[in-house]
Amino acid sequence: MGALTVVCLLVWTLTIDFTRAKYEPTWESIDSRPLPEWFDQAKFGIFIHWGVFSVPSFGSEWFWYYWQQNKPEYVNFMKKNYPPEFQYQDFAPQFTAEFFDAKEWTDIFAASGAKYIVLTTKHHEAGFTLWGSKNSWNWNAVDVGPKRDLVDEVASAVRAQGGLRLGLYHSLFEWFNPLFKQDAANLFTTNYFPTTKTLPELYDLVLKYKPEVLWSDGDGNAPDKYWNSTGFLAWLYNDSPVKETVVTNDRWGLDSICKHGGYYTCSDRYQPGHLLKHKWENCMTIDSKSWGYRRNAPLSDYIGIEKLVATLVETVSCGGNLLMNVGPTRDGTIAPIFEERLRQMGQWLKVNGEAIYNTTAWRAQKENVTKNIWYTSKPQEKAIFALLLEWPDDGSVILNEPVVTQKQTQVELVGHGPLQWTALQPSGLQVFLPPLSFSKMPCQWAWTLKLTGAS
């Protein structure tokens, strides 16, 4: 074969591969894109809900919506604390962020063991942007309130930290935007709002900050064609500066959730309890009643670390990622209770992370007889992990039918060392746990058995 022929074949091959890499603006084509591997390996991320709603910090991040709907507790709150002429827009100058330090945030997030963060850049409650959006004139964090580009500060700190990937949340619609309301009144036969607000902002976020997660939310009952979702995603996957690594979710228009996109969210706090065929994410919040910060939240509304660890374990065992939310204050601090939960999660992952990061779902997700035991695996290491959410009183653990042992099977309590075990018939094993004092436990809330040489 001549040299010229080889060159021609190489050029032809590269052309074919390039053509195949192009995604068309259809869901069939968009959904055919493989999910970048880093996302499935990461397993754990932090959600951050921060905005004008952090000023009243009462009830919910839907504060304006509920107030406009005349929900009694919101109406009474405003009557008691603000003059009659006070408008929601008047909260914006009080969104000061004077204590906000992006490095402090990223240090906390890194200490939690998270591998990516997702910052709200604009929520549908008001459309206020945390960067100087040209399409949100005088209603953004550069023009009003902090007078700082908060997205840029977070993005820069994430990249300087090195152990985290940047994700950005952006709501498609805004409840009270006149252009969106006009399009809705026209049954979305007009598209004034997406062409002048949503789409320019999405392009701007990607080009300026290069997020590796683009977390779209809300649709206002408008179809994906109204948002030109497939057109935007085709650009994102074909031509954007993050085309190789960016990951997207499934909230790109009415009825697209749990059907289209890079990974599924299906609903807030989604926990199917079994393995899905498609990659998914469980987005949930430490304050069980709100995504934004609430000054009036009682301690009982904050989820304890035992349940948070259990949620992470169950989510990863079933093939999902956990996106755990915190709500900073209007002045830019992360409340101590959120920081405590994040650092506790990091303490647990420091010991048990090998059973979480870079794992895959095993053939069984949960022990079929013994309660509160979930499985993950690392086929590349021929390892199976059994994660115990409770320490048994009798000093032993029975792993039943899913586990098949061999003579060379070894069992280790992660963070402690090898354990004795005995085979059961027809399959399974009984593992004998050491009589450890509390101070000698490898961790405090859940424990990992690592099985090698088993199947």
C-alpha positions in Angstrom: 0.0 0.0 0.0 1.5 3.4 -1.0 2.1 6.3 1.3 -0.4 8.4 -0.5 -3.1 5.7 -0.1 -2.4 5.5 3.6 -2.7 9.3 4.0 -6.0 9.3 2.1 -7.4 6.5 4.2 -6.3 8.3 7.4 -8.0 11.5 6.3 -11.1 9.6 5.3 -11.2 7.9 8.7 -10.8 11.1 10.6 -13.6 12.7 8.5 -15.9 9.8 9.3 -15.2 10.0 13.0 -15.7 13.8 13.0 -19.0 13.3 11.2 -20.1 10.8 13.8 -19.1 13.1 16.6 -21.6 15.8 15.4 -24.9 15.9 17.2 -28.1 16.9 15.5 -30.7 19.1 17.2 -33.0 16.2 17.8 -33.5 14.2 21.0 -32.6 11.0 19.3 -29.2 12.4 18.4 -28.7 14.4 21.7 -29.6 11.3 23.8 -27.1 9.2 21.9 -24.1 11.1 23.4 -22.2 9.0 25.9 -22.1 10.4 29.4 -18.5 11.6 30.2 -16.9 9.1 32.5 -15.9 11.6 35.2 -19.5 12.2 36.3 -20.3 8.6 37.1 -17.0 8.2 38.9 -17.5 11.4 41.0 -20.7 10.1 42.9 -21.1 13.1 45.2 -21.6 16.8 44.6 -22.8 19.9 46.4 -25.8 22.0 45.4 -25.8 25.7 46.4 -29.0 27.7 46.4 -28.2 31.4 46.9 -29.9 34.6 45.7 -32.3 37.4 46.6 -34.5 34.8 48.4 -31.6 34.5 50.9 -32.5 38.0 52.2 -35.9 37.3 53.7 -34.6 33.8 54.3 -38.1 32.8 55.5 -40.2 29.8 54.5 -38.6 28.9 51.2 -36.7 30.0 48.2 -40.1 30.3 46.6 -40.7 33.3 48.9 -41.9 35.8 46.2 -44.2 33.2 44.6 -45.9 32.3 47.9 -46.1 36.0 48.9 -47.8 36.8 45.6 -50.1 33.8 46.1 -51.2 35.4 49.4 -50.1 32.4 51.4 -50.9 33.6 55.0 -47.6 33.1 56.7 -45.8 35.0 54.0 -48.3 37.9 54.0 -48.1 38.1 57.8 -44.3 38.0 57.7 -44.2 41.0 55.4 -46.9 42.9 57.3 -45.0 42.5 60.6 -41.5 43.3 59.3 -41.7 45.6 56.3 -43.6 48.8 55.3 -46.7 48.5 53.1 -45.0 49.8 50.0 -42.1 47.3 50.2 -41.6 45.3 47.0 -39.7 42.1 46.4 -37.2 44.0 44.4 -36.3 46.0 47.5 -34.6 42.9 48.9 -31.9 43.0 46.3 -29.8 45.8 47.8 -29.8 43.8 51.0 -28.3 40.8 49.3 -24.8 42.1 50.3 -22.5 39.0 50.4 -20.1 41.1 52.5 -18.7 37.9 54.2 -18.5 35.8 51.1 -15.1 34.3 50.5 -15.1 31.8 47.6 -12.0 30.1 48.8 -13.5 29.4 52.2 -16.5 27.9 50.4 -14.4 25.6 48.2 -12.3 24.6 51.2 -15.4 23.4 52.9 -16.8 21.7 49.8 -13.5 19.9 49.2 -13.4 18.8 52.9 -16.8 17.2 52.4 -15.4 14.8 49.8 -17.6 16.2 47.0 -16.1 16.1 43.5 -18.3 18.8 41.9 -20.4 21.7 42.9 -23.5 23.2 41.3 -24.1 26.9 42.0 -27.5 28.6 41.3 -26.8 31.4 38.8 -30.4 32.3 38.4 -33.6 30.9 40.0 -37.1 31.1 38.6 -38.3 33.0 41.7 -37.0 36.3 40.4 -34.6 35.9 37.5 -31.8 37.7 39.5 -28.5 36.6 38.1 -25.3 36.1 40.2 -23.2 37.4 37.4 -23.3 40.6 35.3 -25.8 39.3 32.7 -26.3 41.9 29.9 -29.8 40.3 29.5 -30.7 41.1 33.1 -29.9 44.8 33.3 -29.8 46.2 36.8 -31.1 43.0 38.1 -27.9 41.1 38.8 -25.2 40.8 41.4 -22.8 43.1 39.6 -25.3 46.0 39.3 -27.2 45.5 42.6 -26.4 44.2 46.1 -22.9 42.7 46.2 -21.7 44.5 43.1 -19.5 41.5 42.4 -19.4 38.7 39.8 -20.2 35.9 42.3 -20.2 33.2 39.6 -16.7 34.2 38.5 -15.4 34.2 42.1 -16.8 30.7 42.7 -15.5 29.4 39.3 -12.1 30.8 39.9 -11.9 29.3 43.4 -13.1 25.9 42.2 -10.4 25.8 39.6 -7.7 27.1 42.0 -8.7 24.4 44.5 -8.1 21.7 41.9 -10.2 18.8 43.4 -13.6 20.1 42.3 -15.4 20.5 39.0 -17.6 23.5 38.3 -21.4 23.1 37.8 -23.9 25.9 37.1 -27.6 25.8 37.7 -29.8 28.0 35.5 -33.6 28.2 35.5 -35.2 28.3 32.0 -38.1 30.4 33.1 -39.0 33.2 35.5 -42.4 33.4 37.1 -42.9 37.1 36.9 -40.9 38.2 33.8 -43.3 40.1 31.6 -42.0 38.5 28.4 -42.4 35.0 29.7 -45.9 35.9 30.9 -46.7 37.2 27.4 -45.4 34.0 25.8 -47.4 31.9 28.2 -50.6 33.9 27.4 -49.9 33.2 23.7 -49.7 29.5 24.5 -46.0 29.6 23.7 -46.6 30.3 20.0 -44.3 33.3 20.5 -40.7 33.0 22.0 -39.8 36.5 23.1 -38.5 35.4 26.5 -36.1 32.5 25.5 -34.6 34.5 22.6 -34.0 37.6 24.6 -33.2 36.1 28.1 -32.8 32.4 28.6 -30.8 31.4 25.6 -28.4 34.4 25.6 -27.7 33.7 29.3 -27.0 30.0 28.7 -24.5 30.8 26.0 -23.0 33.5 28.1 -22.6 31.1 31.1 -20.9 28.4 29.0 -18.6 30.7 27.2 -17.5 32.8 30.2 -17.3 30.1 32.9 -17.0 26.8 31.1 -19.0 24.7 33.5 -18.7 20.9 33.4 -22.2 20.4 34.7 -25.0 22.5 33.3 -28.0 22.0 35.5 -31.2 23.2 33.8 -34.3 23.6 35.8 -38.0 24.5 35.4 -39.9 24.8 32.2 -43.0 26.9 33.1 -45.1 24.2 31.3 -43.4 25.3 28.0 -42.3 22.6 25.6 -38.6 22.0 24.7 -39.2 23.5 21.2 -40.1 26.8 22.8 -36.7 26.8 24.6 -34.9 25.5 21.5 -33.3 23.0 23.9 -32.1 20.5 21.3 -30.5 23.3 19.3 -28.7 24.7 22.3 -27.6 21.2 23.4 -26.3 20.4 19.9 -24.1 23.5 20.1 -23.0 22.6 23.6 -21.9 19.1 22.6 -20.5 20.0 19.2 -18.9 23.5 19.4 -18.7 24.7 23.0 -15.4 25.0 25.0 -16.6 22.2 27.2 -18.0 19.9 24.5 -15.9 16.9 25.6 -16.5 17.0 29.4 -19.8 18.8 30.0 -22.7 16.9 31.6 -26.4 17.9 31.4 -29.5 16.9 33.3 -33.0 16.2 32.0 -35.0 19.4 32.6 -35.1 21.0 29.2 -38.9 21.5 28.7 -42.3 20.1 29.5 -42.2 16.3 29.8 -38.4 16.0 29.1 -37.7 15.2 32.7 -36.7 11.5 33.2 -36.7 11.1 29.4 -34.0 13.2 27.8 -30.6 14.6 28.7 -27.3 13.4 29.9 -28.5 12.1 33.2 -32.0 11.9 34.9 -33.2 13.7 38.0 -36.8 12.6 37.6 -37.9 14.6 40.7 -36.4 16.4 43.6 -35.1 14.0 46.3 -35.4 11.2 43.8 -34.5 7.8 45.2 -35.8 4.8 43.2 -34.3 2.2 45.5 -33.2 0.0 42.6 -30.8 0.1 39.7 -31.8 2.2 36.7 -30.7 1.6 33.1 -29.8 5.3 32.7 -27.5 7.4 34.9 -29.4 9.5 37.4 -28.9 11.9 40.3 -30.5 12.4 43.6 -30.7 16.1 44.3 -31.7 16.7 47.9 -31.2 19.3 50.6 -29.9 19.1 54.2 -32.7 21.5 55.3 -35.5 19.1 54.6 -38.1 21.9 54.1 -36.2 24.4 51.9 -33.4 24.7 49.3 -32.6 28.3 50.3 -31.4 29.4 53.8 -34.2 29.8 56.4 -33.5 31.8 59.5 -36.6 30.2 61.1 -35.6 26.6 60.5 -35.8 24.4 63.6 -33.0 21.9 64.3 -35.4 19.1 63.6 -35.7 20.1 60.0 -32.0 19.5 59.3 -31.2 16.0 58.3 -28.7 14.2 60.5 -25.4 12.8 59.3 -26.5 9.2 59.8 -29.3 9.7 57.3 -27.2 11.7 54.9 -24.6 8.9 54.8 -27.3 6.3 54.3 -28.7 8.4 51.5 -25.3 8.6 49.8 -24.8 4.8 50.2 -28.2 3.9 48.8 -27.9 6.4 45.9 -24.5 5.1 44.8 -25.5 1.4 45.3 -28.4 2.0 42.8 -26.1 3.7 40.3 -26.9 7.3 41.1 -25.0 10.4 42.2 -25.9 12.4 45.2 -26.2 16.2 44.9 -26.6 17.5 48.5 -27.8 21.1 48.9 -26.8 23.9 51.2 -28.3 27.4 51.4 -25.8 30.2 52.2 -27.0 33.4 54.0 -27.5 36.8 52.3 -24.1 37.9 53.6 -22.3 35.0 52.0 -21.7 32.6 54.9 -22.4 28.9 55.1 -24.2 28.3 58.4 -22.3 26.2 61.0 -24.9 23.4 60.8 -24.3 23.0 57.1 -20.6 23.1 57.5 -20.7 20.5 60.2 -22.7 18.1 58.0 -20.4 18.7 55.1 -17.2 18.1 57.1 -18.8 15.0 58.7 -19.5 13.6 55.3 -15.9 14.2 54.4 -14.7 12.4 57.5 -16.8 9.4 56.5 -15.6 9.4 52.9 -12.0 9.7 54.0 -12.4 6.2 55.4 -15.0 4.7 53.1 -14.4 6.5 49.9 -13.0 3.5 48.1 -16.5 1.9 48.3 -18.1 5.1 46.8 -15.8 6.8 44.2 -15.2 5.0 40.9 -17.5 2.2 41.8 -20.2 0.5 39.8 -23.5 -1.1 40.8 -23.2 -4.7 41.7 -25.6 -7.4 40.5 -27.5 -6.9 43.8 -28.0 -3.5 45.3 -29.2 -4.5 48.7 -28.8 -7.5 50.9 -31.8 -9.8 50.4 -32.3 -10.8 54.0 -30.2 -8.7 56.4 -31.5 -5.2 56.6 -29.6 -2.0 56.0 -26.7 -3.5 53.9 -26.0 -2.1 50.4 -23.5 -3.2 47.8 -21.1 -1.5 45.4 -18.3 -3.0 43.4 -15.0 -2.4 41.6 -14.7 -5.1 39.0 -11.3 -3.8 38.0 -10.1 -4.8 41.5 -12.4 -7.9 41.8 -13.8 -6.2 44.9 -17.3 -6.2 46.4 -18.2 -3.7 49.1 -21.0 -4.4 51.6 -21.9 -1.1 53.4 -23.5 -1.6 56.8 -25.7 1.2 57.9 -26.0 -0.4 61.4 -23.4 -2.1 63.6 -24.9 -5.4 64.7 -25.4 -6.1 68.4 -24.3 -9.8 68.2 -20.9 -9.0 66.7 -21.4 -10.7 63.3 -22.9 -9.9 59.9 -24.5 -12.4 57.6 -24.2 -11.7 53.9 -26.7 -14.0 52.2 -27.5 -15.4 48.8 -25.9 -12.7 46.5 -22.4 -13.5 47.7 -20.5 -16.5 46.5 -17.3 -17.2 48.4 -14.2 -19.2 47.4 -11.2 -20.5 49.3 -9.2 -17.4 48.6 -11.9 -15.0 49.6 -10.7 -12.3 52.0 -12.9 -9.9 54.1 -11.6 -6.6 55.4 -13.3 -4.0 57.6 -12.2 -0.9 55.8 -10.2 1.4 58.0 -9.4 -1.5 60.4 -8.1 -4.6 58.8 -8.8 -8.3 57.9 -11.7 -10.2 59.5 -12.5 -13.8 60.1 -15.5 -15.4 58.3 -17.1 -18.7 57.6 -19.0 -19.9 54.6 -22.7 -20.6 54.7 -24.7 -23.1 52.7 -25.7 -23.1 49.9 -24.0 -19.6 49.6 -23.2 -16.5 51.6 -21.0 -16.0 54.6 -20.9 -14.9 58.2 -18.4 -12.2 59.0 -17.2 -11.8 62.6 -16.7 -8.2 63.6 -14.1 -7.1 66.1 -15.2 -5.9 69.6 -14.1 -2.3 69.1 -14.6 0.5 71.5 -16.2 3.7 70.1 -12.8 5.4 69.9 -11.3 2.5 67.9 -14.1 2.4 65.3 -12.8 3.3 61.9 -15.8 5.7 61.5 -18.9 6.6 63.4 -21.9 6.2 61.2 -21.7 3.4 58.6 -19.1 0.7 58.0 -17.7 -1.0 54.9 -16.8 -4.6 54.4 -14.5 -5.2 51.4 -14.6 -8.6 49.9 -12.0 -9.8 47.5 -11.9 -13.2 45.8 -15.7 -13.5 46.0 -18.4 -13.2 43.3 
